[in-house]
Amino acid sequence: MTASFACDPAEMTRLKDRHDTLRGTVDEITLPSGAINWGFLVVNSGYSKLESDAKRRRDTMHKWCDQMSGAISKTSSDAQAGDSHWASVIEKDRRTSL
């Protein structure tokens, strides 16, 4: 009989580490400052929109990363608790005669 049915804690730790690396990668993405004079009003306006959109997307990605990191940890702990419970139920049942 195996000690765990569904969730490998080491696998969940690796998943969380890869996820945290993703957040670091998002932080490395940069755009030049909007103070650049592109020479044309339409280009300046477009770049300003791109810059604000990039900030909004980065903020959204950070929020998602924070929520996902917590969800991975919670899933791991819940799965381990569930595995432990069902392992004890099966073990008790196994010793019960029909």
C-alpha positions as a Markdown table, in Angstrom:
| # | Residue | x | y | z |
|---|---|---|---|---|
| 1 | Met | 0.0 | 0.0 | 0.0 |
| 2 | Thr | 1.4 | 3.4 | -0.9 |
| 3 | Ala | 1.7 | 6.3 | 1.6 |
| 4 | Ser | 0.1 | 8.8 | -0.8 |
| 5 | Phe | -2.7 | 8.4 | -3.3 |
| 6 | Ala | -3.0 | 11.7 | -5.2 |
| 7 | Cys | -0.6 | 14.5 | -4.2 |
| 8 | Asp | 3.2 | 14.3 | -4.2 |
| 9 | Pro | 4.4 | 17.1 | -1.9 |
| 10 | Ala | 7.8 | 17.3 | -3.7 |
| 11 | Glu | 5.9 | 17.8 | -7.0 |
| 12 | Met | 3.8 | 20.6 | -5.5 |
| 13 | Thr | 6.9 | 22.2 | -4.2 |
| 14 | Arg | 8.5 | 22.1 | -7.6 |
| 15 | Leu | 5.3 | 23.6 | -9.1 |
| 16 | Lys | 5.3 | 26.4 | -6.6 |
| 17 | Asp | 9.0 | 27.1 | -7.3 |
| 18 | Arg | 8.4 | 27.3 | -11.1 |
| 19 | His | 5.4 | 29.5 | -10.5 |
| 20 | Asp | 7.5 | 31.9 | -8.3 |
| 21 | Thr | 10.1 | 32.0 | -11.1 |
| 22 | Leu | 7.3 | 33.1 | -13.5 |
| 23 | Arg | 6.5 | 36.1 | -11.3 |
| 24 | Gly | 10.2 | 37.0 | -11.3 |
| 25 | Thr | 10.2 | 36.8 | -15.1 |
| 26 | Val | 7.2 | 39.2 | -15.2 |
| 27 | Asp | 9.1 | 41.7 | -13.1 |
| 28 | Glu | 12.0 | 41.6 | -15.6 |
| 29 | Ile | 9.8 | 42.9 | -18.4 |
| 30 | Thr | 10.4 | 46.6 | -18.8 |
| 31 | Leu | 9.4 | 49.3 | -21.2 |
| 32 | Pro | 11.3 | 52.6 | -21.8 |
| 33 | Ser | 10.0 | 55.5 | -19.9 |
| 34 | Gly | 7.1 | 57.4 | -21.4 |
| 35 | Ala | 9.1 | 60.6 | -21.3 |
| 36 | Ile | 10.6 | 59.8 | -24.7 |
| 37 | Asn | 9.6 | 62.2 | -27.4 |
| 38 | Trp | 8.7 | 60.1 | -30.4 |
| 39 | Gly | 8.2 | 63.1 | -32.6 |
| 40 | Phe | 4.6 | 62.5 | -33.6 |
| 41 | Leu | 1.6 | 63.1 | -31.5 |
| 42 | Val | -0.1 | 59.8 | -32.6 |
| 43 | Val | 3.1 | 57.8 | -31.7 |
| 44 | Asn | 3.4 | 59.5 | -28.3 |
| 45 | Ser | -0.3 | 58.9 | -27.6 |
| 46 | Gly | 0.0 | 55.2 | -28.7 |
| 47 | Tyr | 3.1 | 54.6 | -26.7 |
| 48 | Ser | 1.4 | 56.2 | -23.6 |
| 49 | Lys | -1.5 | 53.8 | -24.1 |
| 50 | Leu | 1.0 | 50.8 | -24.5 |
| 51 | Glu | 2.8 | 51.8 | -21.3 |
| 52 | Ser | -0.4 | 52.1 | -19.2 |
| 53 | Asp | -1.7 | 48.8 | -20.6 |
| 54 | Ala | 1.6 | 47.1 | -19.8 |
| 55 | Lys | 1.4 | 48.4 | -16.2 |
| 56 | Arg | -2.2 | 47.1 | -15.9 |
| 57 | Arg | -1.2 | 43.7 | -17.3 |
| 58 | Arg | 1.8 | 43.4 | -15.0 |
| 59 | Asp | -0.4 | 44.3 | -12.0 |
| 60 | Thr | -2.9 | 41.7 | -13.1 |
| 61 | Met | -0.2 | 39.1 | -13.5 |
| 62 | His | 1.2 | 39.9 | -10.0 |
| 63 | Lys | -2.3 | 39.5 | -8.5 |
| 64 | Trp | -2.8 | 36.2 | -10.3 |
| 65 | Cys | 0.6 | 35.0 | -9.2 |
| 66 | Asp | -0.1 | 35.8 | -5.6 |
| 67 | Gln | -3.4 | 34.1 | -5.7 |
| 68 | Met | -2.0 | 31.1 | -7.5 |
| 69 | Ser | 0.9 | 30.7 | -5.1 |
| 70 | Gly | -1.6 | 30.5 | -2.2 |
| 71 | Ala | -3.8 | 28.1 | -4.1 |
| 72 | Ile | -0.9 | 25.7 | -4.8 |
| 73 | Ser | 0.0 | 25.7 | -1.2 |
| 74 | Lys | -3.6 | 25.1 | -0.1 |
| 75 | Thr | -4.1 | 22.4 | -2.6 |
| 76 | Ser | -1.0 | 20.6 | -1.5 |
| 77 | Ser | -1.9 | 20.7 | 2.2 |
| 78 | Asp | -5.6 | 19.8 | 1.6 |
| 79 | Ala | -4.6 | 16.9 | -0.6 |
| 80 | Gln | -2.1 | 15.6 | 2.0 |
| 81 | Ala | -4.8 | 15.8 | 4.7 |
| 82 | Gly | -7.3 | 14.1 | 2.4 |
| 83 | Asp | -4.8 | 11.4 | 1.5 |
| 84 | Ser | -4.0 | 10.8 | 5.2 |
| 85 | His | -7.8 | 10.5 | 6.1 |
| 86 | Trp | -8.5 | 8.1 | 3.3 |
| 87 | Ala | -5.5 | 6.0 | 4.0 |
| 88 | Ser | -6.7 | 5.5 | 7.6 |
| 89 | Val | -10.2 | 4.7 | 6.4 |
| 90 | Ile | -8.9 | 2.1 | 4.0 |
| 91 | Glu | -6.5 | 0.7 | 6.6 |
| 92 | Lys | -9.4 | 0.3 | 9.1 |
| 93 | Asp | -11.7 | -1.2 | 6.4 |
| 94 | Arg | -9.0 | -3.6 | 5.4 |
| 95 | Arg | -8.8 | -5.0 | 8.9 |
| 96 | Thr | -12.6 | -5.4 | 9.1 |
| 97 | Ser | -13.9 | -8.9 | 8.2 |
| 98 | Leu | -16.7 | -9.2 | 5.7 |
